[in-house]
């Protein structure tokens, strides 16, 4: 398909020299802005705050697991005062209900309010239009509305902590019938707020994905054909389709579960249900398994929503810092497409314990093994791209290279969970937590850090401090493995992921063969690692905010000597992004150019006879 012809966008001349539009007030410029860069920054700041909050919930859970029944230091008494004594005692000891709430909200916040908004809302909004030479998103007001729905969803989620009964307690998966029964003593309850928040967040993602797809199809610069798109843009394109196709079933399911919770329907409540030995007076006839199918039909593509944009960021950083083209660019693109398609036919491998038939289980085992192929293709292409490169080991490159083995560990440890026989033993154990977090924490979050360090100069006009960036990487790499590697040992030993005390009570019961002292002792190791990981983020937080005002100023619009179009804008980009019409003449990764004044050729540099004379192959 050829690029849609937009050789001169109407706002292509709206660079720093454009002054005929009226001055915007603070609310118009920073709160109700339709500029894709401001919306991207709104997503970034809000999602980073949610990332910090979700991480804090995990730290309190880790304290409880390492020191069952001990008061939480510093914030324990505050929890009792703010959330009530049914959630935490006056001494600051976490209750089982509060542990369940923190577990459910940690997963929800980290996935739906932190990582996905950072990848698609922040990087997708800020970087993608610049990389395709667009003056803005296709639907600027829709873009603003997408952030506002996201923000409202986050506020609703946070508000649920302060209502009677506390926040949702049924896990981030909100399985029925537990999700309906758990809050029956309170109306509205935390689960109701969770569902309302999810409806807002899903609507936000749907608006954003429609906008991303339309922008990439319609607003590419002249000459920017499909196979000249940076891989990051391809990753955003496939991810937007995943969101657009996978989220509507969950939004519908959320509305149905909301009816079950608030209006007494039984879409997911079976007949004959008993609670504490007493029959539950509902119409019945619903199917709890239907909720699982609808949830996992979204939640497994969601894994690739988390990882594909991260792969796109890593690809951009590796190409730029190895000073050579990505190996197998077309293979990367086709693998990303196949990954997106296959992600819709593997969801039931989360449901082997529901008693599905052998034939159905065999089908999902087969598709689960097949989906590893495009993942391996992408990982292999990125690894081979390192070979023979003139590498610059700046901070973003360290995080990008660190992403590769961490994602590899996450992928390899997922294979046993794809087989029915082994998954039955490992299901709902700490092995699953270790696997998933290796994909998302040292995997995706390392990619996010790489992207922040890489595009920070374009957004602010200043560099982040390299020394503290490298300290941040080294400490994060060390402690993130201390946190998650022992979880595989605990999971193989049989530790359940939902134990309030990690299984210590069962280990002490006479006549019960519980977990060994060594396995339980790993909780202290993991918790020390988690608190150390929190300390390791302090250099990043200080560096991020200090550099906005005091970081070293960039000396050009293209400080990394990059080839893609976002580096051809003023720094930071003004209204309309580009101060001259943009046309594209080649592929996105023309690095390592021989017989040329520099070792790279930007995409918008026209082909000259000199380039052809020296025999340099112009790709794309």
C-alpha positions as CSV (number, residue, x, y, z in Angstrom):
1,X,0.0,0.0,0.0
2,X,1.4,3.4,-0.9
3,X,1.5,6.2,1.5
4,X,-1.4,8.6,1.6
5,X,-0.2,11.8,-0.1
6,X,0.2,14.6,2.4
7,X,3.3,16.3,1.1
8,X,2.5,19.6,2.8
9,X,0.3,19.4,5.9
10,X,-1.7,22.5,6.5
11,X,0.2,23.1,9.7
12,X,3.6,22.0,8.4
13,X,4.9,25.6,8.8
14,X,3.8,26.0,12.4
15,X,7.2,25.7,13.9
16,X,8.7,28.1,16.3
17,X,8.2,31.0,13.9
18,X,4.4,30.7,13.9
19,X,2.8,33.5,16.0
20,X,-0.5,34.3,14.5
21,X,-2.5,32.1,16.8
22,X,-3.8,33.5,20.1
23,X,-1.9,32.8,23.3
24,X,-3.3,29.9,25.3
25,X,-4.0,30.2,29.0
26,X,-2.8,27.6,31.5
27,X,-5.9,25.4,31.3
28,X,-6.0,25.4,27.5
29,X,-2.3,24.7,27.2
30,X,-1.8,22.0,29.9
31,X,-5.2,20.6,31.0
32,X,-7.5,20.7,28.0
33,X,-4.8,20.7,25.3
34,X,-5.4,18.9,22.0
35,X,-1.6,19.0,21.1
36,X,-0.5,15.4,20.9
37,X,2.8,16.2,22.6
38,X,1.1,17.8,25.7
39,X,-1.4,14.9,25.8
40,X,1.6,12.5,25.7
41,X,3.3,14.3,28.5
42,X,0.0,14.3,30.5
43,X,-0.2,10.5,30.1
44,X,3.5,10.2,31.0
45,X,3.4,12.1,34.3
46,X,0.1,10.6,35.4
47,X,1.1,7.0,34.5
48,X,4.5,7.4,36.3
49,X,2.6,8.6,39.4
50,X,0.4,5.5,39.2
51,X,3.5,3.3,38.6
52,X,4.9,4.7,41.9
53,X,1.6,4.1,43.7
54,X,1.3,0.6,42.4
55,X,4.9,-0.2,43.4
56,X,4.2,1.2,46.9
57,X,1.3,-1.2,47.3
58,X,3.6,-4.1,46.4
59,X,6.1,-3.0,49.0
60,X,3.5,-3.1,51.8
61,X,2.5,-6.6,50.6
62,X,6.1,-7.7,50.6
63,X,6.5,-6.5,54.2
64,X,3.5,-8.6,55.2
65,X,4.9,-11.7,53.5
66,X,8.4,-11.3,55.0
67,X,7.1,-10.4,58.5
68,X,3.6,-11.9,58.9
69,X,1.6,-10.1,61.6
70,X,4.2,-7.4,62.1
71,X,3.2,-3.7,61.9
72,X,4.1,-2.0,58.7
73,X,6.8,0.6,59.5
74,X,6.2,4.3,58.8
75,X,2.8,4.0,57.1
76,X,1.1,1.2,59.1
77,X,-0.7,3.4,61.6
78,X,-1.7,5.9,58.9
79,X,-3.4,3.0,57.0
80,X,-5.5,2.3,60.1
81,X,-6.5,5.9,60.4
82,X,-7.3,6.4,56.7
83,X,-8.8,3.0,55.7
84,X,-10.3,1.9,59.1
85,X,-9.4,-0.7,61.7
86,X,-11.1,-3.4,59.7
87,X,-8.4,-3.0,57.1
88,X,-5.4,-2.4,59.4
89,X,-5.1,-2.6,63.2
90,X,-4.3,0.4,65.3
91,X,-0.7,-0.9,65.5
92,X,-0.5,-0.9,61.7
93,X,-0.8,-4.7,61.0
94,X,-2.3,-5.4,57.6
95,X,-5.5,-7.5,57.6
96,X,-6.2,-10.3,55.1
97,X,-8.8,-8.1,53.5
98,X,-6.4,-5.3,53.0
99,X,-3.8,-7.7,51.6
100,X,-6.4,-8.9,49.1
101,X,-7.3,-5.3,48.2
102,X,-3.6,-4.4,47.7
103,X,-3.1,-7.4,45.5
104,X,-6.0,-6.7,43.3
105,X,-5.3,-3.0,43.0
106,X,-1.5,-3.5,42.5
107,X,-2.2,-5.7,39.4
108,X,-4.9,-3.4,38.1
109,X,-3.0,-0.2,38.6
110,X,0.3,-1.5,37.1
111,X,-1.2,-2.9,34.0
112,X,-4.1,-0.6,33.2
113,X,-3.1,2.7,34.8
114,X,0.7,2.6,34.5
115,X,2.4,0.5,31.9
116,X,-0.2,0.5,29.1
117,X,-0.8,4.3,29.3
118,X,3.0,4.9,29.3
119,X,3.5,2.8,26.2
120,X,0.5,3.7,24.1
121,X,-0.6,7.0,25.7
122,X,2.8,8.6,26.4
123,X,5.2,7.2,23.8
124,X,2.4,6.5,21.3
125,X,1.1,10.1,21.5
126,X,4.4,12.0,21.7
127,X,6.7,10.0,19.4
128,X,4.6,8.3,16.8
129,X,3.2,11.4,15.1
130,X,6.7,12.9,14.9
131,X,8.1,9.7,13.4
132,X,5.6,9.7,10.6
133,X,5.9,13.4,9.9
134,X,2.4,14.3,11.0
135,X,1.5,17.7,12.4
136,X,-0.7,16.1,15.1
137,X,-3.0,13.1,15.7
138,X,-5.8,12.6,13.2
139,X,-8.5,13.5,15.9
140,X,-7.0,15.9,18.4
141,X,-10.1,16.4,20.5
142,X,-10.6,12.6,20.7
143,X,-7.1,12.4,21.9
144,X,-7.8,14.9,24.7
145,X,-11.0,13.0,25.5
146,X,-9.0,9.7,25.7
147,X,-6.7,11.1,28.4
148,X,-9.7,12.5,30.3
149,X,-11.4,9.1,30.4
150,X,-8.2,7.6,31.5
151,X,-7.8,10.2,34.3
152,X,-11.4,9.7,35.5
153,X,-10.9,5.9,35.5
154,X,-7.8,6.4,37.7
155,X,-9.6,8.7,40.1
156,X,-12.5,6.2,40.5
157,X,-10.0,3.4,41.2
158,X,-8.2,5.4,43.9
159,X,-11.5,6.5,45.4
160,X,-12.5,2.9,46.0
161,X,-9.9,2.7,48.8
162,X,-11.9,5.1,50.9
163,X,-15.4,3.7,50.7
164,X,-16.9,1.3,53.3
165,X,-15.4,-2.2,52.8
166,X,-12.4,-0.8,50.9
167,X,-11.2,-1.4,47.3
168,X,-11.8,-4.5,45.2
169,X,-10.6,-7.8,46.8
170,X,-11.1,-10.3,44.0
171,X,-7.8,-10.1,42.2
172,X,-7.0,-8.1,39.1
173,X,-9.0,-10.8,37.2
174,X,-12.2,-10.1,39.1
175,X,-13.4,-13.7,38.8
176,X,-17.1,-14.3,39.3
177,X,-18.8,-15.3,41.5
178,X,-16.2,-14.1,44.1
179,X,-16.3,-10.6,42.6
180,X,-20.0,-10.4,43.3
181,X,-20.1,-12.1,46.6
182,X,-17.1,-10.3,48.1
183,X,-18.8,-6.9,48.3
184,X,-22.3,-7.9,49.1
185,X,-22.3,-6.2,52.5
186,X,-21.7,-2.8,51.0
187,X,-23.5,-1.0,48.1
188,X,-21.7,0.6,46.4
189,X,-18.6,-1.5,47.1
190,X,-15.0,-1.6,45.9
191,X,-15.8,-4.1,43.2
192,X,-18.4,-1.8,41.8
193,X,-15.9,1.0,41.7
194,X,-13.4,-1.3,40.0
195,X,-15.8,-2.1,37.3
196,X,-16.8,1.6,36.7
197,X,-13.1,2.5,36.6
198,X,-12.4,-0.3,34.1
199,X,-15.2,0.9,31.8
200,X,-13.6,4.4,31.8
201,X,-10.1,2.9,31.1
202,X,-11.3,0.7,28.4
203,X,-13.2,3.5,26.7
204,X,-10.0,5.6,26.9
205,X,-8.0,2.8,25.2
206,X,-10.6,2.4,22.5
207,X,-10.6,6.1,21.7
208,X,-6.8,6.1,21.6
209,X,-6.4,3.1,19.4
210,X,-8.9,4.4,16.8
211,X,-6.8,7.6,16.8
212,X,-3.5,5.8,16.4
213,X,-4.7,3.6,13.6
214,X,-6.2,6.5,11.6
215,X,-3.2,8.7,12.2
216,X,-0.7,6.1,10.9
217,X,-2.9,5.3,7.8
218,X,-3.8,8.9,6.9
219,X,-1.1,11.3,8.1
220,X,2.2,9.8,6.9
221,X,4.5,12.2,5.2
222,X,5.0,12.1,1.5
223,X,7.2,9.1,0.5
224,X,6.7,7.3,3.9
225,X,5.5,4.0,2.5
226,X,4.7,1.1,4.8
227,X,8.1,-0.5,4.6
228,X,9.8,2.8,5.5
229,X,8.0,3.1,8.8
230,X,10.2,2.8,11.9
231,X,9.6,-0.4,13.8
232,X,8.3,1.6,16.7
233,X,5.4,2.8,14.5
234,X,4.6,-0.7,13.4
235,X,4.6,-1.8,17.0
236,X,2.1,1.0,17.9
237,X,0.0,0.1,14.8
238,X,-0.3,-3.6,15.7
239,X,-0.9,-2.7,19.4
240,X,-3.7,-0.4,18.5
241,X,-5.5,-3.2,16.6
242,X,-5.1,-5.5,19.6
243,X,-6.7,-2.9,21.9
244,X,-9.5,-2.2,19.4
245,X,-10.4,-5.8,19.0
246,X,-9.8,-7.3,22.4
247,X,-11.2,-4.6,24.8
248,X,-14.9,-4.5,23.7
249,X,-15.6,-8.1,25.0
250,X,-14.2,-7.1,28.4
251,X,-16.1,-3.8,28.4
252,X,-19.3,-5.8,27.7
253,X,-18.4,-8.3,30.4
254,X,-17.7,-5.5,32.8
255,X,-21.2,-4.0,32.3
256,X,-22.8,-7.5,32.8
257,X,-20.8,-8.1,36.0
258,X,-21.8,-4.6,37.2
259,X,-25.4,-5.6,36.7
260,X,-24.8,-8.7,38.7
261,X,-23.3,-6.7,41.5
262,X,-25.7,-3.7,41.6
263,X,-29.0,-5.0,40.2
264,X,-29.2,-8.6,41.2
265,X,-28.9,-10.2,37.7
266,X,-27.1,-13.5,37.2
267,X,-25.1,-13.3,34.0
268,X,-22.1,-14.9,35.8
269,X,-23.8,-16.5,38.9
270,X,-24.7,-20.2,38.7
271,X,-27.8,-21.8,40.2
272,X,-27.5,-23.4,43.6
273,X,-24.7,-21.2,44.8
274,X,-24.1,-21.2,48.6
275,X,-22.1,-18.7,50.7
276,X,-21.0,-19.8,54.2
277,X,-23.4,-22.7,54.0
278,X,-26.4,-20.6,53.1
279,X,-28.0,-20.5,49.7
280,X,-27.5,-17.3,47.7
281,X,-30.9,-16.0,46.7
282,X,-30.2,-15.0,43.0
283,X,-31.9,-16.1,39.8
284,X,-28.9,-18.2,38.9
285,X,-28.4,-19.8,35.5
286,X,-25.3,-17.8,34.8
287,X,-21.8,-19.0,33.9
288,X,-18.7,-18.1,35.8
289,X,-16.6,-19.6,33.0
290,X,-18.1,-17.1,30.6
291,X,-16.4,-14.3,32.6
292,X,-13.1,-16.1,32.4
293,X,-13.4,-16.5,28.6
294,X,-14.3,-12.8,28.1
295,X,-11.6,-11.6,30.5
296,X,-8.7,-13.7,29.1
297,X,-9.8,-13.0,25.5
298,X,-8.6,-9.5,26.4
299,X,-5.9,-10.3,28.9
300,X,-3.7,-12.4,26.8
301,X,-3.6,-9.9,23.9
302,X,-3.0,-7.4,26.7
303,X,0.4,-9.1,27.4
304,X,1.4,-8.2,23.8
305,X,0.0,-4.7,24.3
306,X,2.5,-4.5,27.1
307,X,5.5,-6.0,25.2
308,X,5.1,-4.9,21.5
309,X,5.6,-1.1,22.1
310,X,8.5,-2.0,24.4
311,X,10.1,-4.0,21.6
312,X,9.6,-1.0,19.3
313,X,11.4,1.3,21.7
314,X,14.3,-1.2,22.1
315,X,14.6,-1.5,18.3
316,X,14.9,2.3,17.9
317,X,17.5,2.5,20.7
318,X,19.6,-0.5,19.4
319,X,19.6,0.7,15.8
320,X,20.7,4.2,16.9
321,X,23.4,3.1,19.3
322,X,24.9,0.2,17.2
323,X,25.2,2.6,14.3
324,X,23.9,-0.1,11.9
325,X,20.6,-1.0,10.4
326,X,18.3,-3.4,12.2
327,X,18.9,-6.9,11.1
328,X,15.8,-8.4,9.4
329,X,13.6,-5.3,9.4
330,X,10.9,-7.0,7.3
331,X,11.1,-10.1,9.5
332,X,10.5,-7.9,12.5
333,X,7.4,-6.3,10.9
334,X,5.8,-9.6,9.8
335,X,6.6,-11.2,13.2
336,X,4.9,-8.4,15.0
337,X,1.8,-8.9,12.8
338,X,1.8,-12.6,13.4
339,X,2.2,-12.0,17.1
340,X,-0.8,-9.8,17.1
341,X,-2.9,-12.3,15.2
342,X,-1.8,-15.3,17.3
343,X,-2.5,-13.5,20.5
344,X,-6.2,-13.9,19.9
345,X,-6.1,-17.8,19.8
346,X,-4.2,-18.7,22.9
347,X,-6.4,-17.2,25.7
348,X,-7.7,-20.5,27.2
349,X,-4.2,-21.7,28.3
350,X,-5.1,-19.6,31.4
351,X,-8.1,-21.9,32.0
352,X,-6.7,-25.5,31.9
353,X,-8.0,-26.1,35.4
354,X,-11.6,-25.4,34.4
355,X,-11.9,-29.0,33.1
356,X,-11.8,-28.3,29.3
357,X,-11.7,-31.3,27.1
358,X,-8.5,-32.9,25.8
359,X,-9.0,-31.7,22.2
360,X,-9.6,-28.1,23.2
361,X,-6.6,-28.2,25.6
362,X,-4.4,-29.7,22.8
363,X,-5.5,-26.9,20.4
364,X,-4.5,-24.2,22.9
365,X,-1.3,-25.9,23.8
366,X,-0.4,-25.9,20.1
367,X,-1.2,-22.3,19.5
368,X,0.7,-21.3,22.7
369,X,3.8,-23.0,21.3
370,X,3.3,-21.4,17.9
371,X,3.1,-17.9,19.4
372,X,6.6,-18.3,20.8
373,X,7.9,-18.4,17.2
374,X,7.3,-14.7,16.3
375,X,8.6,-13.7,19.7
376,X,11.8,-15.6,19.1
377,X,12.1,-14.0,15.7
378,X,11.9,-10.5,17.1
379,X,14.3,-11.3,20.0
380,X,16.8,-13.0,17.6
381,X,16.7,-10.1,15.1
382,X,17.4,-7.6,17.9
383,X,20.3,-9.8,19.2
384,X,21.8,-10.2,15.8
385,X,21.5,-6.4,15.3
386,X,24.1,-6.0,18.0
387,X,26.7,-8.1,16.1
388,X,29.4,-5.9,14.5
389,X,27.9,-2.6,15.7
390,X,29.9,0.4,16.8
391,X,28.1,0.4,20.1
392,X,27.6,3.4,22.3
393,X,26.8,2.2,25.8
394,X,24.8,5.2,27.0
395,X,22.0,4.7,29.6
396,X,19.2,4.0,27.1
397,X,21.4,1.4,25.4
398,X,22.1,-0.3,28.7
399,X,18.4,-0.6,29.4
400,X,17.7,-1.8,25.8
401,X,20.4,-4.5,26.0
402,X,19.2,-5.4,29.5
403,X,15.7,-5.9,28.1
404,X,16.8,-8.8,25.8
405,X,17.8,-11.4,28.4
406,X,15.1,-10.4,30.8
407,X,12.4,-10.8,28.2
408,X,14.1,-14.1,27.2
409,X,13.8,-15.4,30.7
410,X,10.2,-14.4,30.9
411,X,9.4,-16.1,27.6
412,X,11.2,-19.3,28.4
413,X,9.6,-19.7,31.8
414,X,6.2,-19.3,30.1
415,X,6.6,-22.5,28.1
416,X,5.8,-24.9,31.0
417,X,2.7,-22.9,31.6
418,X,1.6,-23.5,28.1
419,X,1.4,-27.3,28.6
420,X,-1.6,-28.7,30.3
421,X,0.3,-31.3,32.4
422,X,2.8,-28.9,33.9
423,X,0.4,-25.9,34.2
424,X,-1.9,-27.9,36.5
425,X,1.0,-28.1,39.0
426,X,2.2,-24.6,38.5
427,X,-1.1,-22.7,38.2
428,X,-1.7,-19.9,40.7
429,X,1.7,-20.4,42.2
430,X,4.6,-18.0,42.6
431,X,6.1,-19.5,39.4
432,X,3.4,-17.7,37.5
433,X,4.2,-14.4,39.2
434,X,7.9,-14.8,38.4
435,X,7.2,-15.6,34.8
436,X,4.7,-12.7,34.2
437,X,6.9,-10.2,36.0
438,X,10.0,-11.1,34.1
439,X,8.1,-10.2,30.9
440,X,6.6,-7.0,32.3
441,X,9.0,-5.6,35.0
442,X,12.6,-6.1,33.8
443,X,11.2,-6.6,30.3
444,X,8.7,-3.8,29.5
445,X,9.7,-1.4,32.2
446,X,13.3,-1.6,31.1
447,X,12.1,-0.7,27.7
448,X,10.1,2.3,29.1
449,X,13.3,3.5,30.9
450,X,15.2,3.2,27.7
451,X,12.6,5.3,25.9
452,X,12.6,8.0,28.6
453,X,16.4,8.4,28.5
454,X,16.3,8.3,24.6
455,X,13.6,10.8,23.9
456,X,14.0,13.1,27.0
457,X,16.3,15.5,25.1
458,X,13.7,15.9,22.3
459,X,10.9,16.6,24.8
460,X,12.8,19.0,27.1
461,X,15.8,20.2,25.2
462,X,18.1,18.8,27.9
463,X,20.0,15.6,28.6
464,X,19.5,13.5,31.7
465,X,22.6,12.9,33.7
466,X,24.5,9.9,32.3
467,X,26.3,8.9,35.5
468,X,23.2,8.7,37.6
469,X,21.4,7.0,34.7
470,X,24.0,4.2,34.7
471,X,23.7,3.9,38.5
472,X,20.0,3.6,38.0
473,X,20.4,0.8,35.5
474,X,23.0,-1.2,37.5
475,X,21.0,-1.2,40.7
476,X,17.8,-1.9,38.9
477,X,19.2,-4.8,37.0
478,X,20.7,-6.3,40.2
479,X,17.7,-5.9,42.5
480,X,15.0,-6.8,40.0
481,X,16.5,-10.2,39.7
482,X,16.8,-10.6,43.4
483,X,13.0,-9.9,43.6
484,X,11.8,-12.2,40.8
485,X,14.3,-15.1,40.4
486,X,13.5,-16.7,43.8
487,X,9.8,-16.8,42.9
488,X,10.5,-19.6,40.5
489,X,11.9,-21.7,43.4
490,X,8.9,-20.8,45.6
491,X,6.5,-21.7,42.8
492,X,8.1,-25.0,42.1
493,X,7.9,-25.8,45.8
494,X,4.1,-25.1,45.7
495,X,3.7,-21.7,47.3
496,X,0.3,-20.2,46.4
497,X,0.3,-16.7,45.0
498,X,-2.7,-15.6,47.2
499,X,-1.5,-16.6,50.7
500,X,-1.7,-13.6,53.1
501,X,1.3,-14.9,55.0
502,X,3.0,-16.8,52.2
503,X,2.0,-20.2,53.7
504,X,3.6,-19.7,57.1
505,X,0.4,-20.8,58.9
506,X,0.2,-24.1,57.1
507,X,3.9,-24.7,57.7
508,X,3.3,-24.5,61.5
509,X,0.2,-26.7,61.6
510,X,0.8,-30.2,63.1
511,X,0.3,-33.1,60.7
512,X,0.5,-30.8,57.7
513,X,3.5,-30.9,55.4
514,X,3.9,-27.2,54.6
515,X,6.6,-25.3,52.9
516,X,10.2,-25.7,54.1
517,X,11.9,-22.9,56.1
518,X,14.2,-22.3,53.1
519,X,11.3,-21.6,50.8
520,X,9.5,-19.4,53.3
521,X,12.8,-17.6,54.1
522,X,13.0,-16.5,50.5
523,X,10.2,-14.1,51.3
524,X,12.7,-12.1,53.3
525,X,15.2,-12.1,50.5
526,X,12.6,-11.0,47.9
527,X,11.3,-8.3,50.2
528,X,14.8,-6.9,50.9
529,X,15.3,-6.9,47.1
530,X,12.0,-5.1,46.6
531,X,12.9,-2.3,49.1
532,X,16.3,-2.1,47.5
533,X,14.8,-1.8,44.1
534,X,12.6,1.1,45.4
535,X,15.8,2.9,46.7
536,X,17.4,2.3,43.2
537,X,14.6,4.4,41.6
538,X,15.6,7.5,43.7
539,X,18.5,8.4,41.3
540,X,16.0,8.2,38.4
541,X,13.3,10.4,40.0
542,X,15.8,13.1,41.0
543,X,17.5,12.9,37.6
544,X,14.2,13.2,35.8
545,X,13.0,16.3,37.5
546,X,16.4,18.0,38.1
547,X,17.4,17.7,34.5
548,X,14.3,19.6,33.3
549,X,15.9,22.8,34.6
550,X,19.5,22.0,35.1
551,X,20.4,19.2,32.7
552,X,23.0,19.8,30.0
553,X,21.4,21.5,27.0
554,X,21.2,19.8,23.7
555,X,23.4,21.4,21.0
556,X,21.4,20.4,18.0
557,X,17.9,19.1,17.2
558,X,19.5,15.6,16.5
559,X,21.8,15.0,19.5
560,X,21.9,11.2,19.0
561,X,22.7,11.4,15.2
562,X,19.5,9.5,14.5
563,X,17.8,8.9,11.1
564,X,14.1,9.0,11.9
565,X,11.8,12.0,11.5
566,X,11.3,13.0,15.1
567,X,14.9,14.3,15.2
568,X,14.2,16.6,12.3
569,X,11.9,18.8,14.3
570,X,12.8,21.8,16.5
571,X,13.7,20.9,20.1
572,X,11.3,20.8,21.8
573,X,8.9,20.5,18.9
574,X,6.5,23.5,18.4
575,X,2.9,23.7,17.3
576,X,2.6,21.7,14.1
577,X,5.9,19.9,14.9
578,X,7.8,20.6,11.7
579,X,9.0,24.1,10.5
580,X,9.2,22.9,6.8
581,X,7.4,20.4,4.6
582,X,8.6,16.9,5.2
583,X,9.2,14.2,2.5
584,X,10.8,10.8,3.0
585,X,13.3,9.2,0.6
586,X,14.5,6.1,2.3
587,X,14.0,3.5,5.1
588,X,14.3,4.4,8.8
589,X,17.7,2.9,9.6
590,X,20.4,4.2,7.2
591,X,23.3,3.9,9.6
592,X,26.9,2.9,9.0
593,X,27.0,4.8,5.7
594,X,30.4,4.5,3.9
595,X,32.1,7.3,2.0
596,X,29.7,9.9,3.5
597,X,30.3,12.9,5.7
598,X,28.4,11.3,8.6
599,X,27.7,7.6,9.4
600,X,24.0,8.1,8.9
601,X,21.5,9.6,6.5
602,X,18.2,11.0,7.8
603,X,15.0,9.7,6.2
604,X,14.2,13.2,4.9
605,X,17.6,13.7,3.2
606,X,17.0,13.7,-0.6
607,X,19.0,11.2,-2.6
608,X,21.9,12.9,-4.4
609,X,24.2,11.7,-7.2
610,X,27.0,11.7,-4.6
611,X,25.3,9.0,-2.6
612,X,24.8,6.8,-5.6
613,X,28.4,7.4,-6.9
614,X,29.8,6.0,-3.7
615,X,27.7,2.9,-4.1
616,X,25.8,3.3,-0.9
617,X,22.6,1.1,-1.0
618,X,19.6,3.3,-0.3
619,X,17.0,1.0,1.4
620,X,13.3,1.3,1.4
